[in-house]
Amino acid sequence: MKPQKMRYTDFAGTSGNDDEHRVYSQEDQDEGAEAHLGVEESDSSEDEVAPRNTIGDVPLKWYEDEEHIGYDITGKKIKKQARKDKLDSFLAGADDSKNWRKVYDEYNDEEVELTKEETRLIRRLLKGKTPHAEIDPYAPYVDWFVWEDARHPLSNAPEPKRRFIPSKWESKKVVQYVRAIRKGLIKFDKPKEEPRFYLLWGDDSSSKEKSGQGLSYIPAPKPKFAGHEESYNPSIEYIPTQEEINSYQLMYEEDRPKFIPKRFESLRSVPAYENALKESFDRCLDLYLCPRARKKRINIDPESLKPKLPSRKDLRPYPVTCYLEYIGHKDTVLSISIDVSGQWMASGSTDGTVRIWEVETGRCLRIWDVGIAVQHVAWNPLPELHILAVAVEHDVLLFNTGLGNEEEQEKIKELLHVETPTAPESSGNGTSIVSWIQHDKHEGIMLKHLKTVSSVEWHRKGDYFSTVVPGDDSRAILIHQLSKKLTQKIPFKLHGLPVSSAFHPSRSIFFISTKKNVRVYDLLKQKLIKKLETGVREVSSIAIHPAGDNVIVGSKEGKLCWFDMDLSSQPYRVLKCHPKDITNVAFHRSYPLFATCSDDCTAYVFHGMVYSDLNQNPLIVPLEILRGHRSANGRGVMDCKFHPKQPWLFTAGADSVIKLYCH
């Protein structure tokens, strides 16, 4: 005979005969399991009988993701039973008439069927009666004390004196409380003052949320209150004329006014409102059919959302007014360049001349007539090499400006001398790249290219310079070495048409901007470092910050993009500052300033502070809008450059005038 295990579950939990409140069930153990000792019945409390699950007070939710709900007295896992869905429960209730008596015991993971006695106890508890019918809660009082032969009281001790005099301990405690209240150590809550005025009929908007069927209560919107128009005797300005009434008929029904005011002499003359029933019905439809959603609005001051920028007075100096004009060119000035000493300025124009100006006086020192429109001019960054690079159609001319002492001039003449014209260096497919030729007319060197050269940029050491020839082949960007008279292609594949190029101010990094993005290359490792996604229609120019970690990009749609290369390849800021194309952008070498110029005949000056702390973002503040140039052939300001030492800005316009703006 197999050993059996007894168990019970207490449902009533009341005192009395224990046999009436227990539900016993027997369960055969699995084959191969150890035999358990039967639980003996006892007249003691039911809490002494241990349940099948022995996990104690451990929360059952800890076993939600497990396959068992606990452990039995032998330490074996109690497997979870398969749960029934609602359909199975409904079918079980339809087939079994006693299914309503079954109760799920979550602690032991089993179903227990209630007996008739237990259901009777539960019904009496729900009605507020005692669980057992044989107990009378209102039984007559039985005096248990035996009064017979009781000649003396239970205690004959005399009353103590302390019951008749005030307590000293209580008086001391009262004094302590009084002193604490006077010193302010004990504070009482002030009574809440009720509002003096309140709405007579209440307010639905301030009512608490009512919940019904799991949905939050949202009060209906208030109907519009009547105004002066709905008056029976409105003012004359509210009464429309006959022409206005006729014009209402030509409007769409949703645009037509709902109520046309009329005027009556007295209230007795006012007829019944003809649309009263219709509007009441529409109001009911709106309340019944229109969905309503609760919108939580936050009251925020719009001024608090604006970034707190420093005052422009604290950011001085920066260029504000036009101080000097350089007049001499007869056509559009396309490019200007400032000497590293800040004393001289070079300019190139479409009138075919290149001019050298003295910055402080505006005197034109020298003129070269090349006969063709000058696209770009660039001054050598070394102070001892007064060499000017000029881009003229397919050629790049290197001029000796004649400045400096005799030793510097001898060195310059030696650099600008080509003993024998170098044969055109051929590329991989046999086509020539560039040829170096001595230019006797202007005492310089001419570099012949296959296509039109758009820009020239010098390296910081003054020996290398790059040229941009717009095209989709590898010869679009070339790097030239002045000392050895050599030209080489960049060892990178170009993706798109190049617009401009720039060298890093302190490292061997090369920037190439195409119409859509800017690519950053390492010349020593010959690999791509980063690709800056501009997101603009077409890039027009770029400028590198003197520290080298920030780049600004101008576009032909008037947008300016600031890139922080340590932060991301996406723009840190995008500024829509010009309504027309941005022609050039420039950084100042020593002051935290940068500028943009555009075809709208204006130049914008910004404060751009870059912090050494990498956790602090750059500060960009617009400072000034410089005007003064006139538009010519739809073009405005063609180029802008900062003075290398002073907070001055030079602008070259399509009106053939160069302006100097000072602080």
Secondary structure, DSSP 8 states (H G I E B T S, - for coil): ---EEEEEEESS--SS-GGGSEEEEEEE--TT----------SS-GGGS--S---TT--GGGGTTSSEEEE-TTS-EEE------HHHHHHHHHH-TTGGGEEEETTTTEEEE--HHHHHHHHHHHTT--S-TT--TT------S--TT--S-S------GGGTS--HHHHHHHHHHHHHHHHTSS---------S---TT--STTS---EETTEE-----------STTSSS--GGGS--HHHHHHHTTS-TTTS-S------SSGGG----TTHHHHHHHHHHHHHHS-----------HHHHS-----GGGG-----EEEEEEE--SS-EEEEEE-TTSSEEEEEETTSEEEEEETTT--EEEEEE-SS-EEEEEE-SSTT--EEEEEETTEEEEEE---S-HHHHHHHHHHT--SS-----B-TTS-B--EEEEETTTTEEEEE-SS---EEEE-TTSSEEEEE--SSSGGGEEEEETTTTEEEE-SS---S-EEEEEE-SSSSEEEEEESSEEEEEETTTTEEEEEEE--SS-EEEEEE-TTSSEEEEEETTSEEEEEETTT-SS-SEEEE--SS-EEEEEE-SSSSEEEEEETTSEEEEEEEE--S-TTS--EEEEEEEEE----BTTB-EEEEEE-SSSS-EEEEETTSEEEEEE-
